[in-house]
Amino acid sequence: MLLPLRDENPLRIIPFQIITIGIIATCIAVFLYQASLPPRAAEAFVYAYGIIPAVLFDVRSLPPGLERIPAEATLVTSLFLHGGVAHLVGNMLYLWIFGDNIEDSMGHLRFVVFYLLCGVAASLAHAFVEPASTMPLVGASGAISGIMGAYVVLHPRVKVLVMVMFPFTVRLPAFVMLGGWIGVQVLNYMIAGPEQIAWLAHIGGFAAGIILIWFFRRRSVPLFDGGTRH
């Protein structure tokens, strides 16, 4: 598995990516809260704030004690929950590497909207295909997939330092590294289906990012590394 370590892409406009850092801090804080709960309470927390397709589409209902927010609101709250340490660390690593440049391309407020829209699109991509599923969907993966889709459109030629096998690394163009990543998501979905991982959410988020970046970026920010060399 290719593990990105850093990109070679200097920030152009905004000196401090407060939203990217804020999302990472929020996800870590929520996870620490989850981890502090007793097992049954932690499970209830996930069912209450994760997105459950069957509940979202009124196929099933949550027990009264778990109905803490409207089902539609879980399209947002689910983006800040994670299923384990590896899930959290992996997502935050990708967000740290690729999120700052996307925030830089559109500014703080637009980035908030962009991030949430990608996350919602990702969750709906999964939910529409699995409308009867009662398994909670949690994690920032879909929204971060949108960031990676946007990154491919803006910076396809930027080099990304990738660990192939510890301690061996290689520098790959972003379109190769991220193109390979989305290819694996598609392949896994075709072979395994949703199972324990919502592969289609990753695919839906990636597609949303590719589309939305055209509308959210500042007009002064070129597409496809226009006017730059790497």
Secondary structure, DSSP 8 states (H G I E B T S, - for coil): --EEEEE-----S-S--HHHHHHHHHHHHHHHHHHHS-HHHHHHHHHHHSB-HHHHTTSS---GGG--S-GGGHHHHGGG--SSHHHHHHHHHHHHHHHHHHHHHH-HHHHHHHHHHHHHHHHHHHHHHSTT--S-B--SHHHHHHHHHHHHHH-TTSEEEEEEETTEEEEEEHHHHHHHHHHHHHHHHHHH-STTS-HHHHHHHHHHHHHHHHHHS-TTS-STTTT---
